[in-house]
Structure formats: structure tokens, C-alpha cells
Amino acid sequence: MYKLVYPESYLKRATKFIKSHPEIRNQYQKTLELLELNPFHPSLRLHKLQGRLTGLSSVSINISYRIVLQFLIQDNEILLVDIGHHDQAY
């Protein structure tokens, strides 16, 4: 099992995001639960990012929305960095 780490900066972004998109609250919650259980689950579409976000990864909430994260395999910790629409998060 993995541990999700929620920095204050992420919590502020996530709160604002969910207020703006209440229709995906359940999908968001399921994504977080699955991320804790198995970040490699195919439905999350975990992938490494490039360019200015090198060193970070992303998972999908749905086809439009993503969570950007730092995946620290050695500690089994997942540091959540950002959330948003595909184009905004990247």
C-alpha cells in the first residue's frame, strides 16, 4: 500500500478544483483510493512527464482531468503536486 502526501499547496488547489467541478467529486475520490492501493493500475494511466515537469508523473481522473504527482518509490509515498484540466495541469 502507498501513502498519499497532501501538501498545503495541493490541498488549496484541490479544494478550489472540486468546488468548480463538483460533478467529478466521486471520480476524484475513487482515483485517490486506487492510487493508494495500486498506482500502476491501468485505469489510472500513470505516466512520467517531460519538459518543465520532468521528474513528475501524472494519473488520470477521467479523459479531461489529471493529477500531477511526484512518485517516491523508495518510501512508497506519493506526493500530490497539482490537479486540473489536462492542458492546465501540464
trRosetta pair geometry for C-beta under 8 A, 3 or more apart (Angstrom, degrees):
i j d omega theta_ij theta_ji phi_ij phi_ji
1 36 6.3 9 -168 161 88 83
1 37 6.6 -34 -121 -114 79 42
1 76 7.4 75 95 170 45 134
2 35 7.0 -85 76 143 131 66
2 36 5.4 -151 68 -149 83 44
2 37 7.7 -74 26 0 90 9
2 39 5.9 19 1 -26 162 113
2 76 5.0 -143 -118 176 65 84
2 77 7.0 153 -171 -103 85 17
2 78 5.4 50 155 -15 128 110
3 36 7.4 38 -102 -133 21 91
3 75 7.9 -63 45 135 115 90
3 76 6.1 81 10 116 86 87
3 77 5.1 -31 71 -109 97 70
3 78 7.0 176 84 22 45 74
4 32 6.4 4 -76 -163 167 94
4 35 6.5 70 -81 106 117 117
4 36 5.7 -68 -27 -81 105 95
4 77 7.9 135 -106 -162 13 64
4 78 5.3 -31 -108 71 59 102
4 80 6.3 27 -171 -31 97 111
5 77 5.4 29 -24 -177 120 110
5 78 6.6 179 17 82 80 45
5 79 4.6 -26 68 -103 118 63
5 80 6.7 -170 79 11 58 75
6 10 5.6 -130 -159 82 63 122
6 11 5.4 72 164 -62 109 98
6 14 7.9 -59 -147 13 110 149
6 80 5.7 3 -105 41 58 124
7 10 4.9 95 59 6 78 102
7 11 7.2 -144 96 -7 40 88
7 79 6.9 35 -23 -167 108 95
7 80 7.1 -156 20 72 80 76
7 81 7.8 26 32 -106 125 44
8 11 5.6 -55 -147 35 34 113
8 12 6.5 36 156 -21 66 102
9 12 6.0 -52 -153 32 30 111
9 13 6.7 26 152 -13 63 107
10 13 5.7 -60 -151 41 34 109
10 14 5.9 32 155 -19 71 111
10 80 4.5 112 -162 107 159 100
10 81 6.3 -121 -87 -144 113 7
10 82 6.9 -118 -114 -73 82 30
10 83 7.3 89 -161 -12 83 99
11 14 5.7 -55 -139 40 29 111
11 15 6.2 33 159 -22 64 106
12 15 6.0 -54 -147 33 26 110
12 16 6.5 21 156 -12 61 109
13 16 5.9 -62 -151 41 29 108
13 17 6.0 31 153 -22 66 111
13 82 6.0 -61 132 -139 167 60
13 83 5.6 151 126 38 109 89
13 84 7.4 -67 175 -50 116 99
14 17 5.5 -54 -142 37 30 114
14 18 6.2 26 161 -16 66 106
14 28 8.0 141 -159 -176 102 139
14 80 7.6 17 -54 142 132 141
14 83 5.2 74 -94 20 73 146
15 18 6.2 -57 -145 38 26 105
15 19 6.5 27 155 -19 61 107
16 19 5.8 -56 -150 35 30 113
16 20 6.4 22 154 -13 64 110
17 20 5.9 -65 -153 41 29 107
17 21 6.1 -24 165 28 68 111
17 83 4.9 -100 -2 104 172 116
17 84 6.2 -124 -109 -87 128 62
18 21 6.4 -77 -130 64 28 76
18 22 6.5 65 169 -94 68 54
18 24 7.8 -124 -122 75 67 82
18 25 5.7 74 -154 -98 106 87
18 28 6.5 -109 -98 43 104 170
19 22 7.0 4 -145 -59 24 89
21 24 5.0 -7 144 27 111 108
21 25 7.8 168 112 -47 72 67
21 65 7.3 149 139 -81 170 150
22 25 5.5 -10 -165 -31 54 116
24 27 4.6 -54 -165 47 78 117
24 28 5.5 88 131 -31 87 97
24 61 6.2 66 169 145 131 130
24 62 6.5 -117 -131 -2 125 129
24 65 6.3 92 159 24 169 156
25 28 5.7 -57 -148 34 27 115
25 29 6.4 26 156 -18 64 106
26 29 5.7 -53 -147 36 32 111
26 30 6.3 31 155 -17 65 107
27 30 5.8 -56 -147 39 31 111
27 31 6.3 36 152 -24 65 105
27 61 5.4 93 130 171 108 90
27 62 5.5 -4 171 -48 155 108
28 31 5.7 -54 -151 32 29 114
28 32 6.7 27 153 -17 63 104
28 61 5.5 -7 -92 -140 64 129
28 65 7.9 -47 -84 115 92 143
28 83 7.9 43 -134 -156 119 142
29 32 5.8 -54 -152 35 32 110
29 33 6.4 31 152 -18 65 106
30 33 5.6 -54 -146 37 33 112
30 34 6.2 30 157 -15 67 108
31 34 6.0 -58 -146 41 28 107
31 35 6.1 35 153 -26 63 109
31 44 6.8 121 -149 -114 84 90
31 59 6.5 152 -173 122 112 121
31 60 7.6 -132 -123 102 130 44
31 61 4.9 -75 -43 -115 160 67
31 67 6.7 152 137 -5 136 133
32 35 5.5 -53 -145 33 30 117
32 36 6.7 32 155 -19 62 102
33 36 5.9 -55 -156 32 31 110
33 37 6.5 19 152 -10 65 111
34 37 5.7 -61 -145 43 35 107
34 38 6.4 -49 -179 55 71 77
34 41 5.4 -78 174 37 113 153
34 43 7.0 -51 170 76 163 113
34 44 6.1 -170 116 -63 122 113
35 38 8.0 -103 -133 69 14 36
35 39 5.2 38 -154 -98 63 79
35 44 6.4 124 -84 -118 76 145
35 59 6.2 180 -95 47 114 173
35 67 7.7 -49 -76 74 155 148
35 69 7.9 146 -159 -41 140 169
35 78 6.2 -133 159 94 111 169
36 78 7.8 -131 -90 30 54 133
37 41 7.5 36 89 -38 97 130
38 41 4.5 92 103 -46 108 97
39 44 6.5 -105 -164 91 48 166
39 46 5.6 76 157 -77 84 151
39 59 7.1 -106 -156 -76 83 138
39 71 6.7 155 150 -126 160 124
39 78 6.3 163 -83 -82 142 141
40 44 7.6 -168 179 51 5 126
40 46 6.1 -78 -108 32 43 141
41 44 5.1 88 71 -2 86 106
42 45 7.2 32 176 -68 48 56
43 60 7.8 -114 153 71 57 107
44 59 4.2 -32 179 -152 99 113
44 60 6.3 161 -172 41 39 73
45 58 8.0 -20 108 107 88 84
45 59 6.5 135 68 -148 65 55
45 60 4.6 29 46 2 119 118
46 57 5.9 15 -170 165 85 130
46 58 7.4 166 -143 82 45 42
46 59 5.2 -17 -88 -90 69 89
46 71 7.6 67 -164 -69 125 153
47 57 6.4 170 88 -157 29 87
47 58 6.0 -19 62 56 78 86
48 56 7.6 136 -155 90 62 38
48 57 5.2 -54 -99 -100 48 83
49 53 3.8 -32 123 108 138 116
49 54 6.6 -133 100 -82 77 30
49 55 7.9 -38 66 49 92 40
49 56 4.9 -9 37 80 124 85
49 57 6.3 -177 -8 -108 86 25
49 58 5.7 81 -58 -19 108 106
49 68 7.1 1 -31 -135 151 103
49 90 7.0 -167 -138 -124 127 94
50 53 7.0 42 64 67 19 82
50 54 5.8 22 -145 -82 39 83
51 54 6.5 178 60 -37 24 87
53 56 4.7 -70 175 48 90 120
53 68 6.8 -90 -152 -149 135 132
53 90 6.6 -91 -9 -142 151 66
55 70 7.0 -4 140 -122 85 98
56 68 5.5 19 160 -180 134 99
56 69 6.7 152 -166 78 88 29
56 70 5.6 -66 -114 -82 74 69
56 81 6.1 -55 -135 19 132 160
57 68 7.5 158 85 -157 37 56
57 69 5.6 -30 69 70 84 81
57 70 7.3 125 20 -114 82 24
57 71 5.0 4 20 -10 137 119
58 66 4.9 -5 -171 -176 115 127
58 67 6.8 155 -154 78 63 45
58 68 5.3 -31 -97 -102 85 61
58 69 7.1 144 -99 20 32 76
58 89 7.0 116 -125 129 124 130
58 90 7.5 -23 -77 -77 154 95
59 66 6.8 151 77 -157 38 74
59 67 5.3 -11 58 56 89 97
59 69 6.8 7 2 11 100 124
60 63 7.2 21 -169 -87 129 24
60 65 7.4 111 -163 84 62 54
60 66 5.8 -46 -104 -103 50 73
61 65 4.1 -29 52 95 121 105
61 66 6.6 -151 2 -86 87 19
61 67 6.4 96 -48 -25 97 93
61 83 7.8 56 -37 -154 136 101
62 65 5.6 43 42 36 81 91
64 85 5.9 -38 162 -137 91 79
64 86 6.0 -111 -169 -15 44 102
65 83 7.2 21 179 -180 104 83
65 84 6.8 -137 -143 134 82 19
65 85 6.0 -58 -99 -100 67 41
65 86 7.0 -117 -93 -41 19 67
65 89 7.8 100 -162 -22 55 136
66 83 7.3 -168 96 -145 49 50
66 84 6.9 -16 58 67 77 54
66 85 7.7 37 19 153 84 15
66 86 5.5 88 -12 -99 117 58
66 89 4.6 -144 73 62 109 160
66 90 7.4 38 58 -39 152 90
67 80 6.3 -48 180 -140 115 99
67 82 7.4 168 -159 88 48 49
67 83 5.1 -14 -108 -102 72 83
67 89 7.6 -118 -107 -141 12 151
68 80 7.9 104 82 -167 53 57
68 81 4.6 -63 106 72 94 109
68 82 4.1 14 44 52 116 93
68 83 7.3 -146 19 -67 74 36
68 89 5.2 175 -31 178 110 107
68 90 7.6 156 -78 -78 125 55
69 78 5.4 2 175 180 138 94
69 79 6.2 151 -167 79 78 51
69 80 5.3 -42 -107 -109 95 46
69 81 5.6 174 -104 6 30 92
70 78 7.4 160 79 -163 50 49
70 79 4.1 -8 58 62 101 110
70 81 5.9 90 -19 -47 87 118
71 78 5.7 -10 -113 -116 64 81
71 79 7.9 -140 -64 30 24 73
72 75 4.9 -2 125 42 117 101
72 76 7.6 -36 96 31 80 12
72 77 4.5 -1 62 66 118 89
72 78 7.1 -162 28 -81 76 32
72 79 6.5 58 -12 -10 111 101
73 76 7.2 19 -166 -77 35 44
80 83 7.5 2 179 -48 112 98
82 89 5.3 158 116 -141 115 84
83 89 6.7 -47 -176 -98 15 120
84 88 3.9 -91 144 93 135 115
84 89 4.1 170 61 -59 94 85
85 88 4.5 74 55 15 87 107
85 89 6.6 -174 72 -10 36 89
86 89 6.4 -61 -139 37 19 104
86 90 6.5 -4 168 2 58 114
87 90 6.5 -68 -142 47 24 97
